[in-house]
Amino acid sequence: MTARAAEAGTGALPPLRVGTRASRLALTQSGTVGEALVAGSGRDVELVHVRSQGDIDRTSPLAQIGGTGVFVTAVRQALLDGEVDVIVHSCKDLPTAPAPGIALACVPVREDPRDALCARDGLTLAALPQGARVGTGSPRRAAQLLRARPDLRVVDIRGNVETRLARALGEQADLDAVVLAASGLRRVGREAVISELLPVSTMLPAPAQGALAIEVREETAPWLAAALAALEDPAARAAVAAERALLRTLEAGCSAPVAAHAETADGALTLQALAISPDGATVVESSASAPADSDPAALGAGLARELLAGGADRILAEANGR
């Protein structure tokens, strides 16, 4: 008899097993979602640590080891193998292709999707000195930084939130600033280090940035399905569906220099997006709107085709070295 079966036999409800990477951000996100799902159910939450290839290789650029999808594969396998009941991702890390046997069951309320500049002495992007060294592991951020400030020296960095912050704010800092997602900083209680929230007009976010994605096996317990439905935010679901459809239609990976942001206002869902060359010199950008109750994926796919017609295919080919 398994430990879970033995526990169930005593009359106690088995815990909700949440698969998670061991980083502070992943643990915080998974723990918060897990507690929300079991609220009032009499169950506990058990965080099950899963090590991904992205955690094992902390030195190679993400694009070189498979893009941000490297953080997803291992926890998805743990879900399929029945080792965990639910997994929580930063939605921007999810590959856009469906995963057989797995359902994207819930997109909760979205956190701030903007990027945050964390600079020494509280400097803003405009106030950084000529030739300042700015760290990021994202080609999208790097290109848009160079578009705004061609004089900057952008440095590729990896690591968890604290490791990256230390590069600009630590005692042995070697950079003038780093750029991270505002949502991650807020979730781990580090918003005080933000020197500037970069407006979307300067730094359009990654598709689905700030949103969480909760995945389960296609067949899941009725109590869990009901809890997931209660946590779902339709506006966040629509926005990330439009953004991810755009990324999928462009056939661009999670780490491609593509940005997109959708939001609902006055009964319409509006999506803006761009593809940008690595040096920030060439940009194809556009926006589109549709009624809020229409298919968001169709909106995203349509805008992607417009970008491709405008030359985004050439930008992406250059970025991929083709």
N, C-alpha and C positions, 0 to 999 in steps of 0.2 A: 504494500500500500504506500502511495506517495505521501510526502509530508502534507501536501495540500488536501489530499483525500482524507488523511487522518484528522486534520483540523476541521474539515467539513463535517466529519463524523461526530465531533464533539458538540456540534450545534453552532460553532463559531463560523462567521462568514470568512471565506478566504480573502486575503488582501488583493488589492489591485496592483499587479506587477507592471511597472512602467520602465521600459527600456530606455537607457540614457547614456550618453557619453559622460565622462567624469569631470569635464570642465565645470567651473563655477557657474557659467551662464547656462549650460545644458542642465545641470542639476537644479538650478533655480527655476528654469522654465518647466522642467518635468515635474518638479515637486509642486509648483503652484497649480499646474493643470491637474495633476493627480488628486490633490486635495479638493479642488473644485468638483471633480467627477464623483468622488466618494461622499461628498457632503450629505449628511442625513441618511446614509445607507448603512451605517454600522460597520463599514469596512475600513481597514487601514490601507496605507499606501506603502508599497515596497519598491524602492528605486534599485533597479538592476543595472549595474555598470557594464557597458559594452564598449570595447576598444575598437576604433576604426582605423583604416589605413591613414587617414588624415592626422590622427593622433600619434601614430607610430612614426611617420615621416614628417618632422617639423621643420625641415630645412629646405626641401624642394619647393619651387613655386607650385601653387595649387593647379594651375593649368597643366603643368608637367606630369602630375601624378593622377590626373583624371578630373580636374575641376572640383568644385565644392561637393559634387555627388559622392566623393570619397568618404564623407562624413555620414552618409546615409545607408550604404550597402550593409554594413555589419549589423546595425540595429534592425533593419528590415529583415535580415535573415533570422535574427533572434525571435522576431515576431512570427515569422512563418514556421519556425521550429517549435513554437509553443512555449518558448522560454519566458516570454513576457506577454501581457495582454494588450498593451497599448504603447505607442511610441510617439514622442513629441519632437518636432523639428522646427527650426527656423525655416519658414516656408520658402525663403529665397534659396535654400540649400537643396531643395527637392528637384531631381530631374523632372522634365516635363512629360516624359513618356509614362504611361500607366504601369504600375507594378502588378503582375499577375498575382491574384490571391489576396491583394491588399486594397483597402478602401480608404480614401481621404475622407474620413468621417466627420471632421469638424474643423472649422476655421473660427476661432474666437474673435472677440473684439480686437482690432488692430492697434498696436502701439504706434508711436510717432515714426513715420517711415523715413524721415530725413537722415542725412549723414551729419556727423558732428566733428568739428575741428577741435582737437585737444592740443593746445600749443603752450610753449613756455611763456611765462609772464602774462598769460591771458590774452595773447595776441589774436587778432582776427586774421582771416585770409588776406584781406587787403593790407593789413599792417605788417605782415611777415616781411623781413628784410629781403632785399634783392638776392636771389640765389639760395634762398632758404631750403633746407633739406626737410622734406615731408614724407612720412612713411605710410604705405598702404600695401596690402596684398591684392588689391582689386584693380584689374586693368581698366574697368569702367571709371573708378575714382581717379586713377592716375591720369587717364586721358582728359577728364573734365577739369582736373586741377591744372593741367597744362593749357587747356583752352582758356581758362580764366587768368592764369599767370604763367606764360611761357618761360619765364625766367627761373621757375622753381626747379629744384633737383629732386625728383621723385624716387624714393628708395623702396624696393620691394621688401616687405617684412612679413613674418609669420608669427604664430603664437597665440596664446589666449589673451583675454582682455588686459590683464595686469602686465603681462610680458610686453605687449605692444605699447601700453601707456608708459611703461618704464623707459622706453626708447626716447621719449620726449620729456617726460616729467620726473624721471628717476634721478638719483644722485650721480649716476654715470651715463646720463642721457647723451646720445650722439646725434639726435635729430632735433629740429626746431618744432616739429608738430607731427601728429599722426591723425588719421581720419578713420573713425569707426562709426558703426551704426548707432544712432541715438537710442534706439530701442534696447539694444543690448546693455548699454551703459545704465539706462533707467532700471532695467530689470535686476541688475546686480547692485543697485544703489550707488552708482558712481557718477551720477549726472553732474555733480559739483565740479568735475574736471573739464566739463565742456566749456570751451572759450567762445565758440560760435556754433549755432545751429545753422547749417548751410541751407539757404533757400533752394527750393526745387528749380528755380530759374537759373541757378548757378551749378547745382549738383543734383541732377535728376537721379532718384534712387534706383537701386536694382529692382527688377520685377519681384514683387511679393515681399520686399523688405519691410520689416516691422510686424509682419503677420506670423502667426504660429500655425502649423499644420499638424493635426492629430490623426494618426493612422491606426487602423485595427485590421484584423483579418476580415475577409468579406462576410464571414458568418461569426457573429459575436453575441454575447449574452444580452437578452432583452433589457436587463437593468442598465447595462453599459450603453446600449444604443439610445435609451431614453436620456441618460445623463449627457451623452454627447450632443443630442438634439437640443437640449436645454442650454448648452454652452455655445451653440452655433450663433454667429452674427451674419445675417444675410448680406449686409453691405460689404463687410470684409470679404466674404466668399465671392461676391460679384467682382470686386476690384481685383482680387488676385487671380480669378479665372480669366479676366480680360488680359491682365499683364502676362500670365503664364502662356496663354494662347498666342500672344504676340511672339514671345520667345520661342515657342514650339514651331510656329510658322516660319520664323527666320532661320530655323535649324541652328540656333546659337546655343552654346552651352551656358551653364550657370555662371561661368567666369568670363564670358565674352564681353566686349565693350559695348553693351547694350543697356539702356536704361528705360524704365517705364513707370508711370504712376497714374492710377485711376482713382477717381472719387465720385461719389454721388452727391448731387446738389440740385435743388429745384426740379426734381423729377427726372433728371438725366444723369447718365453715367458718362463721364468724360475721361478719355485716356490720352495722355501725351507720352511720346516715346522718341528715342533717338538711337542711332548707331554712330559711333565716333571712332576715328582712327587713333592708334596708340599715341601719336604725338599731339592729339587734340586739334590738328589743323583742318581736318575734313569732317564735317558733320552732316548727317541727313536726319532731319527731325520733322515731326508733324504731330497733329492731334486729331481726334475724332470724338463724336458724341453719339449716343443712342438713348432711347427711352430707358429708364431704370429697370423696367420690367421685361426688357428684351434680352436676347442671349448675349451675355458678356463675352463668351468665347468668340462669337462671330465678330464682335467689335474689335477684339484683339487681332484676330486673323486678318481682318480687312485692313487695319492700320499697318500690319506687318507687310502686306502685299504692296501697300503704297510706299513704304520705306524701301522695299526691294526695287520697285520701279524707279525710285529716285537715286539708286546707287548703293544702297546698304549692302548688297551682295558683294560688291567690290571691297568695301571696308572690312567686312567680316572675313573675306578671303585673305586680305592683307594681314589682318590680326592673327589668323590661323597659320600664316606662313605658306599659303597655297599660291 
